[in-house]
Amino acid sequence: MSLTKRPFGDPRGTLDNAGPIRRFAADYAPADETVVPRLLQETAQDSSAEVRIAGRARRYIQGIREARGGIGGLEDFMHDYSLSTKEGLALMSLAEALLRVPDAATQDRLIEDKLSAGDWEHAAEGSESWLVSATTWALGLTARIVHPPETPESVIGRIAQRLGTPTVRTAARQAMRLLGHQFVLGETIEDALSRGREARRKGYRHSFDMLGEGARTAADADRYFASYAASIEAIGRAADGSLPDRPGISVKLSALHPRYAARQSDRVLRELTPRLIDLARAAKAHQLNLTVDAEEADRLELSLDVFARVLAEPSLAGWDGFGLAVQAYQKRALHVIEWLAEAARASNRRLMVRLVKGAYWDTEIKRGQERGLADFPVFTRKPATDLSYLACARRMLAARPLIYPQFATHNALTVATLIEAAGDRNFEFQRLHGMGEALYAQVHERDGFDCRIYAPVGSHKELLAYLVRRLLENGANSSFVNAVNDRDVPVDSLLEPPAANFSAGQSPRHARIVMPAQIFANRRNSRGVEFGSRAELERLSTAVRAVALPFGEAAPLIDGKPRSGPKRPLYAPGDESVLVGTVVEASEAIAAEAVSAALAGFFAWDATPAEERAACLERAADLLDVRRDRFLALLAHESGKTLDDGVAEIREAVDFCRFYAAEARKLFGRDTFLPGPTGEENRYLLRGRGAFVCISPWNFPLAIFIGQVSAALAAGNSVLAKPAEQTPLVAFEAVRILHEAGVPVSALHYVPGDGGVGAALVSDPRIAGVAFTGSTQIAQKINRALAAKDGPIVPLIAETGGINAIVADATALPEQVADDVVASAFRSAGQRCSASRLLFVQEDVADVMLAMIAGAAKELVLGDPADPATDVGPVIDADARSALEDHIAKMRREQRILYAGRAPNRGLFVAPHIIELDRAGALDREVFGPVLHVVRWKAEEFDDVVAWVRGSGYGLTFGLHTRVGGRAERVARMLQVGNVYVNRNTIGAIVGSQPFGGMGLSGTGPKAGGPNYLQRFALEQVISTDTTAAGGNASLVSLEDDAVA
């Protein structure tokens, strides 16, 4: 069957609902304590079965260990280069990057960085594996040159030094290709089919996996679709037999659509489903099987939605080759198996189901903690995953013939357990190409159980992500693959059933994996939203849209009493016809009255014990969390925040309250007794300064507002809170929450207004300090005003902006660079002080990287910030839009526009733009919006790029994408930049983890959310008391005499 190329986004195709197939629904992240007991019941074995299983598994393990030359090249390799060794980690990093680097100079730097620390000459001594020996020899040869040992050189070392650097490079690249050759069956599907003939002669089946990252652009999706289509044709021409014996192909849905995420589900279902149907029709025409690969947990529900629609496609009736991979480490795995059985019954089809343990475990744990989830979507203990695997396998076997079970495993005990459970041979095992050969020589070639080889196909450059995933999955010390090749590990220890790990009341959770809410030792982590959960996303969206408009009126609050005056309407930047609310702005007279009130309220609040002040902030954090929906709606309408940005901002506000509460207890909760001579007591304590002015920006109208105010309050100050004139409503709501939480109205006063009101507050000689976030120019004006006024010299805590840069060298992964640059430059419409304004990209890889970045930017959705699908909201006001449009027009005349997006007709939108500059100096000021400037640099100009960044005078954020670890450390120390980000985006600093603030023109410090911030809001006091003044040193004279030894 010949496939007609369908342009990406072509809506033609069958898009009807999936008929009788119900929509999948299950708790996204249930508690392990609930799930594991059920799994123990599902997997219970009688003692006689356990004996038979152990006997069979023992024979397999002994056979593996007796196999000549070890258990196979890759398993030996993973054992000798375990991730617990520095050689293993260096090898993973080198393999991930080397083959994609085009220029010799950068290759040399990468090789030196990764190999100089390892002992490659002795890393695998005694290994019988040719792969280990050959790769180690090549890397040892390389390392001897880049890091000569102190001992006399060997013959090989002397030869290597004479041969010089090109030989180093050749040897290292050859080692990587050697490793890649073992992991990949062929660089093309034709190569793979040819190389797989020997395995097919032994009765093995194949499932071909076309390697590659997920699509970032429409061009990526087109390319991957064409690759899948061509591969299906090639496999179909070469295949023989009948299903299920015939070969098949695995399809990664994220490769077929550049926005494969739950928030884009409507678009994905509309655009991707027809493409998958086309591939399925081609597979049906050749009677091949097509399996949809498993991906991250937040894509599961979307994958099942797509799967259901394809399954319901009438033209695919009668084809039993459609399948899905299911990850046992997900706590929803049993529910997925149940749903698949129902779907097969409803569609009158047999489904092929590949059961795997799961390959993104480390990512899921990290994401769960980052996102503040209630629990993890995956198990934290490996035995729990093993239990889940066995429970799912039993369900699959019981669901035959609706399901054709495919068990992917290299674990001999699992194999033996499944053979016992199956009772017949109507299923198949699966193994990875290059792995499990000694095990399946027994299971398949000797015992006759069907086995399919999962065979990656692609160039060595495309191997990278797959290689790292396999090393992480199978190279860990806890994996069976690693342990079975270690003859020091007793066989009996490999025969222990998973259930044995939960006897005697053992916890189903890993003791050292901290729950998301508990990752901070002295405070609770803020609660997040899992946008991959359909139920949570729908609830959130519905709740936000249910919040009534307008929100009401914000008026100055002095001692808790509102002040009257002229009202100013506030309109939504996303739709200027929508009235959000009104504000009564303070006059200069009201500002002066507020200062007087703050001074009157200061002493009582400063005298309030730190514990009580901290408790008020923690109650405020809880109230912010409870009223999240209202704040999300307010942020969306008043400041144009998208829902995901709104969630992040509320979390940051909550974190600030809890962090500063904990800091207040530590710093203000008790006096510090200082050393001195006997007969006197010296106490050191911190106390509030007085009335503190907090001036916050419109771009983080809740998080920065709350951060400044809560810090000042925690330190015992009374506060004059002046929000940005564009966003007074959200600040008003925050002040009311703080009052409700117990902060006295005499200690916190709300003073909205324009710049004149701010100037009046700052110039008042009675204030004790100013916290300001905004532009460098305004910060300098405030600094001058504070210096000019009479009265005590008071602190200015300023956090300003800058020309934040990201530098990407040729070792960086293009997909990661694209993700991080697009987020850093365009998220929040570029209206973050941390946003990246300038990208320096090495010219050797610039064309590829810039095309991917532009293509990814093109996929961003601009629109209603309250719509979950929106990526980029409006800019804050008409003045901001005009300034950005003027800058873009200037750049269009003077520089080169690489990409210009399209903005919606309604609202204050500026579309993302990417502009290539002929020199970095062409950008001489911060451009506060979704505009990214790009400069190319040559490999030898790296230090010049760093020097330009250092010489700009700004120092807020800096990003570096490189796999040369030493380069990252060196650059961080060369730059005076507050926050340096390596191989990630430059936005979204986490309170307590990434304290935020700049240097030079970008701020005064100390960093918000850091250990020194509260002290800047405080005065130091020492109380020294002569304890002998009342008539002698009683404590000294009452000492008992100690014997001297």
C-alpha positions, 0 to 999 in steps of 0.5 A: 500500500502506498501512502499519500503524504498528508500535510501536517495539520490536514483535518481530513480523516475519521474523527468521530467519537470512539463509539462504545469505547468508554473514556479512560478514567483513573486516579492519576497518582493514587497512594502506594498504600492503597495500590500495593495491597491490591497488587499483593492479592492479585499476585498471590502464589501457592507454595507449589507454584513458587517452587516450580518458578524458582526451579525454572528461574534458577536454571535460567540464571545458571545458564546465563552465567555459564554462557560463553563470553558472559551474558552478551555484549551490552549486559557486560558493558552495563555491568562494567560501566555501572552508573555508580562509577565515574567512568559509567557516568562519563561514558553516558555523557560522552555517548549522548553528545559526541557523535552530534558535534560537527567541529573538531575543536568542540569534540576535543574539549568534550572528550577531554572533559569526559575522559580526563577523570576516568580510569579507562585503562583499568575500568574493565579489567578481567572482562571477557566481553569483546565489546567491553574490551574494544570500547575500553581500549579505545577510550583508554587510548584516548584518555592516555592522551588527554590526561596522561598518567603519572606512571611511565607511559606504556607502548600504546600511550607513547604511540598515541601521543605521537599520533596526536589529537586527531587519533584521540578524536577518531578513537573516541568516536569509534568507541561510540559507534561501536557502542551504537552498533550494538544498540541499533539493529541498523541505521536504515530499515533496509539495514535492519531487515538485512541484519535481522535475518539470522535472528529470524532464522532462529524463529525470532520475530521483530518489532522495529522502533524508528529512533528519534526525539519527539517532534518540536516542529511541524517539519519534524512531525512530517519527517517522522511520519514519512519515516514510519510510512516508508518503514511499514512499506519496507517491512511489509515487502520483506515479511512472511507468515501471518499475525502475530508471527509477522514483524511490526513497528512501534510508533511514538505519538509525540514524534507525529505531533509537535504539541503532544500534550494534554493541554493541546488535546483538542488539536492533537486529536484533530490533527494526529488521529488521521495520521495514525489511521493512515499508518494503521491502514498501511500496516493492515494492508501488509498484515503487520502489527503496529504498537503505540509506544508508552511515553510519560505519565502526563500523556497517558490519557491523551494516548488512550484517547487517540488509541480509542479513535483509531480503534473505532475506525471502520476501515481497520475492522478485521485487523488484529495487529493494533497494539499498545505498550503499557508501563507497569511502573504506573499505578494506573497500569491495571486500570489500563489493562482493564480498559484495553480489554473492554475496548477490544470487546467493544470493537470486536478486535484482538489487541496486541499489548506489550507490557514493559516495566517503564523507561521514564522513572527518574523523570516521573519522580523529578516531575512529581516533586517539581510540580508539587503533586499529591503523590507520584504517578509511579511506584517508588520501590522497584519491587512494587513495579515488579508486583504491578508487572505480574498483576498486569500480566495475569490480567492480560493472560485472563483477557485472552483472546481479546488481548494478545500478551507480549511480555518485555523482560530480561528478568529470569524470575519474571520469565519463569513466573509468566510461564507458570501463570500462562499455562499455554504458549498463546503469548510472546516474550520480548527482548531488546536488541543486543540484550537478553541473548543468553536468557532467550537462547534458553527460553526461546531457542531451547524451550520453544516460547515465542520471542520478539526482538525490539529493534531500534533503527536509526543513525548513531546521532538518533541513538542518543536519547535511547542509549541514555534511557537504556543505560539508566534503566538497566545500568542501575545497581538494582537492575536484574541485568546488572546483578545477574552478571555479577557472580558475587551476587548469590543466585538465591538473592535473584529468586526472591519474589517481589511480594517478599519485599513487603512482608513484616510491615515493610513500607510500599514507599522508598524511604529515601524518595521524598514525597512532593509535599515534603521536599523542603525540610522545614516547610511544606511544598506548595500544591501544584496542578497536574495538567496531564490529568484530564479530571484535574484540568477540566475541574480547574478550567471550569472553576476559573470560568465560573468566577464572576466578573467584574471582581469588584473594587480595590481601594486604599486600606489604612488601618483596614479602612478603605479610602474613597476617591475617583475610580479608574476602570481596569480592563483585561489586556486579553480583551479590552472590552472586558471590565475586570474591576475598578481601583481607587488610587491613593493621593499623596495625602493618603500616602502620608496618612498611610506612613503615619499609620504604619509607624503607629502600628510598627512597635506592636507588630515588632514585639509580636513573637516571631512564632506568631508572625510566622503562623500568620504567614503560614495561614495566609499560605493556606488561604492562598492555596484554598482560593487558588481558582479565584486567584487564577481567574484574577491573574488571567483577566487582570494581568493576562497570565495563562493558567500554567503561569498562574498556577506557578505564580500562586505556588511561588506566593505560597512558597514565599509565605512558608519560607519566610515563616520558617526563616523568621522562626530561625532568625528571630525566634530566639536570641543568640548568646555570644561568647565573652568573659565570665560575669557578663551576658551578651545577647544578639538579636534581630528586630524590625526596622520600622515602616517598610515600603514594598513596590511590586511589579505588574509581571508578578502581581501576586508572587513578588507582591507577597514575597516582598510583603511577607518578608518585611512582615516576617522581620517585624516591620509594618508595611506600606504595600504599593502594587503596580498601577496595572494590577491593583486588584490581585494585590488587594485580594492578597492584602485581605488574605493576610489580614484574614490570616492574622496580620494586624491591619495596623501592620499592613497598609495597602496604597495603590496608585501611580508613580507619583504615589510611589515617589511620595512614599519613597521620599517620606523621611519616616520610612525605614526601607524600600523593597522594589522590583522593576526597571533599572531606571526606576531603581536608580531614581529610588536610590537617588531619592533615598539618598537625598532625603533627610533622616536615617540612611535606609536600605534599598532592596532592588531586583531589576532586569537585564539583557539575559543571555543563553549560550549554546555550544555544539555539544548541546542537544538541539531539542533541549535547546529549543525547549528551553529557549522557547520557554525562556524567551516566550513564556509569559509573553516574555514579560519576566525579568528572568526571560532570555533576550539574547541567544548566542549559538555556535555557528557550526550548529546554528542553522539546525538549532535556529530552524528548530527554535523557530519551528517550535515558536510557530507552534505556540498558541496565542489567545485567551489566557484562561484557556488551558491550551493557550501558551502565550497571553497578551502584553500588559498594556497598550504602551508595552505593545507600542514599545515592542512594535517600535523595536521590532520595526527598527530591527526589521530595518536594521537586522534580519527577522528569522521568525515573526509570529501572528498575533490575534486581532483582539487584545493587546498581543505581540507575537513571538519574534526571533531576530538575528543580529550582526553583533551583540551590541546591536541590542543595547537595552532590555526588550521586555516582551516576546522578542528573542535576539540571536547572535552566531559565534565561532568555536574559538570565540567562546571566551569573547562571548562570555566577555561580552556578557560580563561587560554588559553590566547586567547580571540577572540570569544566564543560561549555558547549554553544553555537555562540557562540564568544566566549561559550565563551572568556569563560565559561572565563576567568570560572570557576575550573574545572580542566577546561572542555569546550565542545560535548562531554561532560565525562568521559574526560580524556586523559592529556597532552591534557586534564590533569585536576584541579580548583580550589577545593573540587575539588582542590589541583593540579597536574593529573594527566597534565599537565606540572607533576604530577611536580614536585610529587612532587620536591624541588629541589636546586642544587649550586654548585661553585667551579671555581677552588678547585683553583688558578685558572680554567683555562678562563678563562686558556686563552681565545685572544685574539679580534681586535676588528673 
